[in-house]
Amino acid sequence: MEIDGDNTTIHRKQSSYKSLDEIFMIDNEVYRGQQYSQIYFARLHLMRTLLYSLLPSWKPHLPVCTVLGLEEEKKCIIVGTIFKHMKLKPTILDEYSKDRSGSPLVQTHNFIHSDDFLALEDDSGRVKLHGTLLSPSEYATGIVVALHGKETGTGDFLVEDILEAGFPHQIERPLSFADVDKFVVFVSGLSIGSSSANPLNFQLLVDHITGHLGDEQEQAIAAKYVKVVIAGNSVELPRGLLNGQNLGSKDQSRLSEPIKELDIILTQIVAGVPLDIMPGAKDPANFSLPQQPLHRCLFPGSRTYNTFRSCTNPHSFELDDVRFLGTSGQNIDDLAKYSDAKCRLEFMERTLRWRHIAPTAPNTLGCYPFTDRDPFFIETCPHVYFVGNQDEYESSSIQGAEGQVVRLISIPSFAETATAVVLNLRNLECHTLSFKADF
């Protein structure tokens, strides 16, 4: 960006960028009818190896047993995958029998019940868990943990202590730009094409980012924006047209209008600022995680710029050696259905402690049936962890046991709140940008 004033020219700041999305690509995967049990085996093997390495500094005096090898009243450690039995969890049988039963189906946003209980399973079997230390409301199916306890006379396992994987190793943040402000703009839930979206709000945001709004002071701030990240749900297509029937030319035009409008707006941004766009639950992309990049043919205008990047969901990248990890919100939304927390940031912190972005996949969250790996395992701790399409903006800084510092960001839906989030790369501090324009 170059903006000529009377005596000055404002130049946009630059940042080095590295994409880390290779792990989420499924181009080389071949589907041969494999079942989802394979990804659970891969997850258990990976996490069990990690937890075994932590045992000497946790409970070195206790033996490690399998579920099948438990002995009554003998204290030991077992490592396995948590299974949560939920009374209210919907099943396909409910859908099958809904027209044959007088009882209504559960209509709720959260399926937690006081009768829920946890079990732990490994390669050898499954055992029901007991104890006040392990709260069923905090956990969900798919989390791998190590448990210290003993088998009771009833055949259950009494939990006396819990070991989670904890925050992974984090690379040190660079100090080369300690006195230089550079900003990243996060926005999600544009929902272009929906009745709730106000196009003027987004246009005001675009004009601000590109430096076409305000005086020289505001333009100088805009020149410090080095990256824009759009975290999913950019368009909302008219679902009534997607009924499996062939579409006429008029309906095809209606279906493509939101995408054309999005491309026009994105072209304005990428002409001056590098931009990453991630798919979301409502976008024209594959449903299951990891969602693959939105096809470049959808963006005939934006794709002509080398500042435009269509990325995966989850999305990982480095900007000036600051590591980012984020999703469009499906992983946290699903956790909120099957577990409980004070806020969305607490769910995010738990996924970091469990070292897994989407622990409920593939049980209740759709994902590709990987056979030999689990791409949602968090190998390196990010400096910034963001989640899009949430009800409200929230942010906090959390610290791991080894000094890891992570900035958590909950990005609200722009169509509902007209709010974007701005992060300062220098100190990882956040603030919001709000745009409200009523016709």
C-alpha atoms as one frame of an Amber mdcrd trajectory, in Angstrom:
protein
   0.000   0.000   0.000   1.250   3.412  -0.962  -0.821   6.449  -0.057   0.505
   9.802  -1.154  -0.261  12.692   1.159   0.860  16.266   0.757   4.433  15.557
   1.855   4.553  11.879   2.847   4.077   8.420   1.370   2.859   5.661   3.671
   4.270   2.213   2.900   2.644  -0.979   4.178   4.782  -3.086   6.498   5.815
  -6.569   5.389   6.110  -9.902   7.205   7.577 -13.285   6.367   4.980 -16.043
   5.945   5.199 -19.828   6.059   2.246 -22.164   5.585   2.109 -25.288   7.795
  -1.066 -26.771   6.295   0.585 -29.824   4.694  -0.440 -32.077   7.573  -4.110
 -31.232   6.940  -4.051 -31.991   3.199  -5.615 -35.274   2.053  -4.433 -35.200
  -1.580  -2.260 -38.291  -1.080  -4.829 -40.222   0.954  -6.649 -43.090  -0.751
  -9.999 -44.257   0.575 -10.233 -48.062   0.479 -13.296 -48.517   2.650 -11.338
 -48.229   5.899 -13.206 -47.827   9.160 -12.837 -45.038  11.696 -11.284 -47.378
  14.241  -7.956 -46.862  12.490  -7.697 -43.207  13.487  -8.439 -44.172  17.101
  -5.654 -46.779  16.998  -3.253 -44.214  15.520  -4.242 -41.655  18.185  -3.872
 -44.131  21.048  -0.469 -45.311  19.843   0.822 -41.765  19.428  -0.534 -40.444
  22.717   0.363 -43.554  24.696   3.991 -43.256  23.634   3.943 -39.619  24.747
   2.290 -40.362  28.102   4.675 -43.259  28.800   7.565 -40.810  28.457   5.978
 -38.600  31.142   5.339 -41.395  33.668   8.879 -41.507  35.192   8.469 -37.921
  36.421   4.850 -38.467  37.527   4.470 -41.858  39.278   7.720 -43.776  38.768
   6.969 -46.275  41.556   3.707 -47.586  40.064   3.428 -50.380  37.479   1.674
 -49.807  34.152  -1.139 -52.223  33.363  -3.561 -52.877  30.555  -7.301 -52.923
  31.200  -7.362 -56.697  30.883  -4.423 -57.029  33.289  -6.033 -55.136  36.194
  -6.000 -56.854  39.596  -8.421 -56.061  42.405  -7.126 -53.476  44.938  -3.708
 -53.340  43.227  -2.693 -49.752  42.491  -1.374 -49.156  39.004  -1.464 -46.835
  35.986  -3.562 -47.457  32.892  -3.376 -45.478  29.661  -6.241 -45.405  27.207
  -8.954 -43.513  25.387 -11.892 -42.081  27.303 -15.368 -43.148  26.237 -18.274
 -41.099  27.566 -21.611 -42.844  27.913 -24.303 -40.190  27.457 -27.976 -40.743
  28.136 -29.102 -37.871  25.910 -26.701 -38.366  23.030 -28.671 -38.581  19.759
 -28.400 -41.790  17.745 -29.477 -42.854  14.295 -32.086 -45.091  15.959 -33.810
 -41.935  17.225 -34.156 -40.723  13.648 -35.456 -44.107  12.544 -38.042 -44.334
  15.286 -39.180 -40.708  15.521 -42.303 -41.404  13.466 -43.067 -44.548  15.463
 -42.853 -43.144  18.965 -44.902 -40.664  20.929 -41.902 -39.393  22.898 -40.266
 -36.279  21.405 -36.640 -36.285  20.374 -34.199 -34.279  22.463 -34.145 -30.705
  21.266 -31.220 -29.182  23.106 -27.892 -27.571  22.420 -26.127 -29.610  25.100
 -26.537 -33.322  25.759 -25.017 -33.534  29.248 -26.992 -35.490  31.857 -26.336
 -36.274  35.504 -26.326 -40.011  34.708 -23.402 -39.741  32.274 -20.330 -41.803
  33.138 -16.835 -42.366  31.752 -14.986 -45.499  30.730 -11.407 -46.065  29.602
 -10.493 -48.439  26.826  -7.262 -49.663  25.313  -6.310 -52.484  22.938  -7.359
 -55.119  25.486 -10.731 -53.931  26.770 -12.832 -51.313  28.540 -13.354 -50.489
  32.219 -15.858 -48.160  33.864 -14.305 -45.255  35.797 -15.282 -44.057  39.266
 -14.083 -41.334  41.599 -14.782 -37.708  42.413 -11.578 -36.560  40.721 -12.869
 -37.324  37.226 -15.866 -35.175  36.286 -17.824 -36.553  33.293 -18.977 -33.057
  32.339 -15.403 -31.926  31.619 -14.438 -34.790  29.317 -15.622 -36.188  26.015
 -15.111 -39.345  24.008 -11.745 -39.529  22.262  -9.348 -38.045  24.843  -6.274
 -40.127  25.715  -5.106 -39.918  29.351  -3.127 -41.836  31.972  -4.976 -42.739
  35.177  -3.623 -43.751  38.574  -5.960 -45.913  40.628  -7.087 -49.428  41.387
  -9.766 -51.916  40.414 -12.583 -52.230  42.944 -14.546 -55.279  43.945 -17.305
 -54.356  41.496 -14.917 -54.422  38.542 -14.747 -50.632  38.164 -11.565 -48.533
  38.232 -11.317 -46.011  41.082  -9.377 -42.988  39.780  -6.999 -41.343  42.266
  -5.011 -39.115  39.895  -5.030 -38.021  36.250  -2.187 -37.278  33.849  -2.981
 -35.387  30.664  -0.489 -34.815  27.874  -0.149 -31.116  28.726   0.977 -28.271
  26.513   3.457 -29.342  23.827   6.890 -27.764  23.338   6.814 -24.179  22.104
   9.427 -22.434  19.979  10.684 -19.171  21.427   9.106 -16.027  20.076  11.521
 -13.817  18.106  12.566 -10.435  19.473  13.605  -8.888  16.153  10.497  -6.705
  15.988  10.201  -5.895  19.692   9.606  -2.197  19.004   7.639  -2.540  15.775
   3.853  -2.834  15.676   2.452  -5.201  13.072  -1.163  -6.314  13.114  -3.126
  -9.364  11.991  -6.860  -8.954  11.366  -9.156 -11.906  12.123 -12.717 -12.022
  10.854 -15.221 -14.857  10.518 -18.873 -15.466   9.724 -19.241 -12.922   6.940
 -22.285 -14.921   5.740 -22.539 -13.024   2.481 -25.928 -13.842   0.973 -27.772
 -14.166   4.275 -30.490 -11.823   5.458 -28.517 -10.921   8.598 -25.427  -9.720
   6.713 -25.076  -5.979   6.134 -22.748  -5.476   3.130 -21.948  -1.924   4.206
 -20.422  -3.150   7.476 -17.948  -5.361   5.652 -17.198  -2.679   3.084 -16.281
  -0.305   5.917 -13.901  -2.948   7.290 -12.364  -3.436   3.846 -11.882   0.307
   3.358 -10.264   0.589   6.785  -7.857  -2.302   6.174  -6.840  -1.039   2.738
  -6.305   2.535   3.934  -9.192   4.141   2.059 -10.990   5.283   5.195 -10.106
   8.119   7.560  -7.305  10.655   7.791  -3.535  10.174   7.593  -3.357   8.927
  11.174  -5.850   6.137  10.463  -4.093   5.339   7.202  -0.815   5.001   9.094
  -2.516   2.425  11.344  -3.900   0.587   8.305  -0.368   0.388   6.880   0.584
  -1.834   9.848  -1.896  -4.576   8.881   0.266  -7.366   7.464  -2.250 -10.212
   7.232  -6.014 -10.769   7.086  -7.401 -14.178   8.133 -11.010 -15.094   7.311
 -11.972 -18.025   9.551 -14.867 -19.704   7.774 -18.557 -19.218   6.932 -17.852
 -16.527   4.366 -20.993 -17.177   2.333 -24.480 -18.479   2.991 -25.978 -20.227
  -0.006 -29.764 -20.487  -0.496 -30.221 -24.024   0.841 -33.687 -24.381  -0.645
 -32.102 -24.719  -4.081 -29.880 -27.624  -3.016 -32.511 -30.365  -3.187 -30.775
 -32.724  -5.605 -32.697 -31.480  -8.636 -31.200 -29.927 -11.729 -31.062 -26.155
 -11.460 -32.311 -23.739 -14.067 -30.199 -20.808 -15.217 -31.988 -18.399 -12.857
 -31.421 -20.664  -9.827 -27.776 -21.206 -10.815 -27.325 -17.444 -10.886 -28.894
 -17.106  -7.409 -26.611 -19.838  -6.097 -23.449 -18.174  -7.388 -24.281 -14.580
  -6.419 -22.905 -14.736  -2.828 -19.623 -16.241  -4.060 -19.269 -13.608  -6.784
 -19.890 -10.863  -4.222 -17.299 -12.389  -1.889 -14.714 -12.505  -4.671 -15.285
  -8.844  -5.511 -14.728  -7.831  -1.892 -11.684 -10.080  -1.424 -10.102  -8.647
  -4.562 -10.131  -5.230  -2.911  -8.260  -6.631   0.110  -5.648  -8.771  -1.638
  -4.716  -5.847  -3.882  -2.994  -4.399  -0.812  -2.893  -6.945   2.044  -2.028
 -10.671   2.125  -5.126 -12.729   2.943  -5.835 -16.293   4.079  -9.366 -17.661
   3.689 -10.462 -20.835   5.472 -13.573 -22.907   4.723 -16.312 -23.256   7.327
 -19.359 -25.393   7.988 -21.554 -23.317   5.651 -19.052 -22.808   2.827 -18.956
 -24.784  -0.457 -16.313 -27.219   0.789 -16.134 -30.780   2.081 -18.053 -31.305
   5.320 -15.594 -33.477   7.246 -12.426 -32.209   8.900  -9.845 -31.359   7.823
 -11.716 -29.207   5.326  -9.738 -28.697   2.153  -9.059 -25.238   0.663 -11.927
 -23.570  -1.167 -11.346 -24.149  -4.875  -9.548 -21.315  -6.598 -12.058 -21.323
  -9.445 -14.512 -19.721  -7.000 -12.308 -16.615  -6.897 -11.488 -15.523 -10.465
 -10.570 -12.031  -9.330  -8.751 -12.704  -6.054  -6.674 -15.641  -7.301  -4.786
 -13.431  -9.764  -2.930 -11.887  -6.796  -0.109 -13.763  -5.090  -1.314 -12.309
  -1.781  -4.401 -14.555  -1.894  -4.252 -17.954  -0.191  -7.042 -20.497   0.085
  -6.219 -22.582   3.161  -7.380 -25.650   5.060  -9.479 -25.822   8.210  -7.740
 -26.302  10.666  -5.159 -23.771   9.512  -1.585 -23.441  10.763   1.040 -20.917
   9.697   3.962 -18.812  10.876   4.115 -15.039  10.541   7.477 -13.517  11.414
   8.208 -16.788  13.257   5.075 -16.419  15.417   3.123 -19.670  15.115  -0.643
 -19.580  14.584  -3.166 -22.405  14.835  -6.873 -21.981  14.299 -10.165 -23.455
  13.172 -13.476 -22.191  11.865 -15.155 -23.263  15.089 -16.551 -26.760  14.467
 -14.229 -28.417  17.007 -15.195 -26.090  19.864 -18.891 -26.036  18.924 -18.957
 -29.839  19.067 -17.147 -29.964  22.408 -19.752 -27.551  23.782 -22.499 -30.036
  22.885 -20.959 -32.970  24.730 -19.116 -31.349  27.655 -19.396 -28.289  29.838
 -17.218 -25.231  30.536 -17.552 -21.652  31.747 -16.675 -20.185  28.352 -15.334
 -21.097  24.911 -11.796 -20.151  25.941 -11.880 -22.946  28.531 -12.722 -25.452
  25.801  -9.792 -24.117  23.776  -7.431 -24.458  26.726  -8.543 -28.045  27.251
  -7.742 -28.992  23.645  -4.226 -27.663  24.186  -3.852 -29.655  27.427  -5.105
 -32.752  25.633  -2.789 -31.942  22.675  -5.632 -32.501  20.274  -7.561 -29.970
  18.191 -10.652 -32.131  17.673 -10.910 -34.905  20.292 -14.591 -35.579  19.487
 -13.717 -36.538  15.896 -14.761 -38.973  14.518 -17.300 -39.865  17.233 -19.561
 -36.822  16.901 -17.528 -34.562  14.608 -17.055 -35.620  11.006 -13.491 -36.283
   9.867 -11.648 -38.191   7.149 -10.892 -41.848   8.108  -7.107 -41.640   8.330
  -5.375 -44.987   8.744  -1.818 -44.323   9.928  -1.903 -40.846  11.455  -4.010
 -38.362  13.372  -3.479 -34.879  11.862  -5.318 -33.196  14.741  -2.538 -34.028
  17.226  -0.860 -30.771  18.324   2.853 -31.422  17.955   4.112 -27.882  18.608
   2.456 -25.365  20.886   1.218 -22.297  18.969   1.756 -18.740  20.145  -1.740
 -17.812  18.934  -4.736 -20.163  18.955  -7.891 -18.782  17.345 -11.394 -20.134
  16.741 -13.960 -18.506  14.445 -17.753 -18.192  14.308 -18.372 -17.860  18.027
 -21.164 -15.930  19.731 -18.907 -13.256  21.185 -15.351 -11.976  21.315 -13.175
 -13.377  24.084  -9.429 -13.401  24.555  -6.957 -14.404  27.216  -3.315 -15.358
  27.642  -2.581 -18.733  29.248   0.671 -20.301  30.387   1.859 -23.905  30.299
   3.871 -25.831  32.857   7.116 -25.265  30.932   6.582 -21.544  30.402   4.610
 -21.774  27.166   2.509 -18.659  26.589  -0.502 -18.872  24.258  -2.920 -16.161
  23.202  -6.449 -17.585  22.893  -8.889 -15.731  20.635 -12.597 -16.380  20.162
 -13.668 -14.582  16.964 -17.336 -13.554  16.767 -19.506 -13.870  13.672 -19.126
 -10.650  11.691 -22.634 -10.858  10.222 -24.096 -10.876  13.739 -21.730  -8.518
  15.566 -19.966  -6.429  12.864 -16.776  -7.061  14.852 -13.289  -8.079  13.741
 -10.313  -8.901  15.978  -6.870  -7.322  15.658  -3.710  -8.945  17.067  -0.412
  -7.116  17.584   2.494  -9.372  16.597   4.829  -7.439  18.863   3.186  -8.345
  22.174   0.270 -10.617  21.143  -2.240  -8.151  22.598  -5.735  -8.039  21.086
  -8.457  -5.492  20.486 -11.609  -5.360  18.402 -12.749  -3.313  15.419 -16.503
  -2.691  15.332 -18.454  -1.425  12.337 -22.133  -0.679  12.608 -23.894   0.929
   9.651 -27.668   0.984   9.497 -29.395   1.785   6.250
